[in-house]
Amino acid sequence: MIEYLENAEIARVTGATKPPAQAEWLKTRGIPHQVDGKRIIVSRIHVQAWLEGRPTRVSTGPNWAALSNAQSH
């Protein structure tokens, strides 16, 4: 299985055919995704988690605080 949704699948999930509307729909529902020019990249794992009601976390980079806390123990 391909990790990322195809364009037709994104349209089916969001109910929108235009990338800006798709991105807005995903953002409103808290589904992590990336806008790359005119395309939307969204992982099947994140959509599956949303469908199951599980929270999805968006990484903003390494958690350096967690690393320094682990070293001090």
Sine and cosine of phi, psi and omega as CSV:
sin_phi,cos_phi,sin_psi,cos_psi,sin_omega,cos_omega
0.00,0.00,0.64,-0.76,0.03,-1.00
-0.97,0.26,0.68,-0.73,-0.07,-1.00
-0.92,0.39,-0.54,0.84,-0.10,-1.00
-0.95,-0.32,0.53,-0.85,0.02,-1.00
-0.92,0.38,0.60,-0.80,0.12,-0.99
-0.97,0.24,0.31,-0.95,-0.02,-1.00
-0.82,0.57,-0.69,0.72,-0.01,-1.00
-0.90,0.44,-0.58,0.82,0.01,-1.00
-0.94,0.35,-0.64,0.77,0.04,-1.00
-0.89,0.46,-0.67,0.74,0.03,-1.00
-0.89,0.46,-0.65,0.76,0.00,-1.00
-0.92,0.40,-0.67,0.74,-0.02,-1.00
-0.93,0.38,-0.71,0.70,-0.10,-0.99
-1.00,0.07,-0.38,0.92,-0.08,-1.00
0.98,0.22,0.20,0.98,-0.02,-1.00
-0.82,-0.57,0.54,-0.84,0.00,-1.00
-0.98,-0.22,-0.33,0.94,-0.03,-1.00
-1.00,-0.10,0.74,-0.67,-0.02,-1.00
-0.79,0.61,-0.66,0.75,0.02,-1.00
-0.88,0.48,-0.64,0.77,0.02,-1.00
-0.94,0.34,-0.60,0.80,0.04,-1.00
-0.90,0.44,-0.71,0.70,0.00,-1.00
-0.88,0.47,-0.65,0.76,0.03,-1.00
-0.90,0.44,-0.68,0.73,0.01,-1.00
-0.87,0.49,-0.73,0.69,0.00,-1.00
-0.90,0.44,-0.69,0.72,-0.01,-1.00
-0.88,0.47,-0.71,0.71,-0.01,-1.00
-0.86,0.51,-0.55,0.83,-0.03,-1.00
-1.00,-0.07,0.04,1.00,0.06,-1.00
0.96,0.30,0.44,0.90,0.01,-1.00
-1.00,-0.04,0.90,-0.44,-0.01,-1.00
-0.86,0.51,0.67,-0.75,0.01,-1.00
-0.32,-0.95,0.22,-0.98,0.06,-1.00
-0.78,-0.63,0.63,-0.78,0.10,-0.99
-0.98,-0.17,0.84,-0.54,-0.01,-1.00
-0.84,-0.55,1.00,0.02,-0.08,-1.00
0.94,0.35,-0.89,-0.46,-0.01,-1.00
-0.99,-0.16,0.11,0.99,-0.01,-1.00
-0.90,-0.44,0.40,-0.92,0.02,-1.00
-0.94,-0.35,0.72,-0.69,0.05,-1.00
-0.91,-0.40,0.87,-0.50,0.00,-1.00
-0.63,-0.78,0.71,-0.70,-0.05,-1.00
-0.98,0.18,0.64,-0.77,0.10,-1.00
-0.86,0.52,-0.58,0.82,-0.02,-1.00
-0.88,0.48,-0.66,0.75,-0.01,-1.00
-0.94,0.34,-0.63,0.78,0.04,-1.00
-0.92,0.40,-0.67,0.75,0.03,-1.00
-0.87,0.49,-0.70,0.72,0.02,-1.00
-0.87,0.49,-0.68,0.73,0.02,-1.00
-0.89,0.46,-0.69,0.73,0.02,-1.00
-0.88,0.47,-0.56,0.83,-0.01,-1.00
-1.00,0.09,-0.07,1.00,0.00,-1.00
0.99,0.16,0.22,0.97,0.03,-1.00
-1.00,0.08,0.60,-0.80,0.03,-1.00
-0.94,0.34,0.57,-0.82,0.10,-0.99
-0.92,-0.40,0.67,-0.74,-0.02,-1.00
-0.96,-0.27,0.68,-0.73,0.06,-1.00
-0.98,-0.19,0.86,-0.51,0.01,-1.00
-0.98,0.18,0.70,-0.71,0.09,-1.00
-0.94,-0.34,0.24,0.97,0.01,-1.00
0.80,-0.59,-0.09,-1.00,-0.02,-1.00
-0.90,0.43,0.57,-0.82,0.08,-1.00
-1.00,-0.05,1.00,0.05,-0.07,-1.00
-0.90,0.43,-0.50,0.87,0.02,-1.00
-0.90,0.44,-0.64,0.77,0.02,-1.00
-0.91,0.42,-0.61,0.79,0.01,-1.00
-0.91,0.41,-0.71,0.71,-0.01,-1.00
-0.94,0.35,-0.55,0.83,0.05,-1.00
-0.92,0.39,-0.62,0.79,-0.01,-1.00
-0.92,0.39,-0.55,0.83,-0.02,-1.00
-0.96,0.26,-0.43,0.90,-0.05,-1.00
-0.99,0.11,-0.11,0.99,-0.04,-1.00
-0.99,-0.11,0.00,0.00,0.00,0.00
